[in-house]
Amino acid sequence: MARAALSPDAVVDLALRIVDEEGPDALTLSAVAARAGVATPSLYKHVRNLAELRALVSVRVMGELTEIASEAALGRSGDEALRALMDGWRSYAARHSHRYSAMIQAPRPETADVGDRLVGIMLAALRAYGLEGSAAIHAVRCLRAAMHGFAVLEAAGAFRLAEDLDESHALLARMVIAGLRTAREH
């Protein structure tokens, strides 16, 4: 890649290729510089440091996940929207397991906007359950924990028993939906 072709977006593109091919631990500024065919200091014109690059990678990955979540829930409501959201989340994490694991989970200023959009999609999917205020926030946290937990465990190969994972995921969706119905009552 020619030095003139570098930009923050191009640096993130290169970083994502490294993450996709070698995993998140392989992401270093020197690895990105090597891919770009430049010296590491040349990257500092585009990103301040590795922490900023990891945050920019997270913004991109979270944006992709937000797009998937939005498409999954679009035109659906209630149980159907929630199942589609959960299926889309799982599918993205399975197809892009290294990207998914590279995503910073704790809120950061760089991820605030895209994180708010993703939470907004989850809140919209939960609207049919009549949850408002703090009850809706608690429900989003539980939903995220269920989706993230399943995705991380599946990507790690942690489900070793013979039962079908699709059936387990469908059961998780039914359990979440049943829980949301009772949450409204409390």
URUR-V718281 format. One record per helix or strand. SS is the DSSP state (a for helix, b for strand). FROM is the first residue (numbers start at 0). TO is the last residue. If there is no record, write none. Layout:
SS&FROM&TO  SS&FROM&TO
This chain:
a&2&4  a&7&21  a&23&25  a&28&35  a&39&44  a&49&72  a&77&94  a&96&101  a&108&128  a&132&154  a&164&184
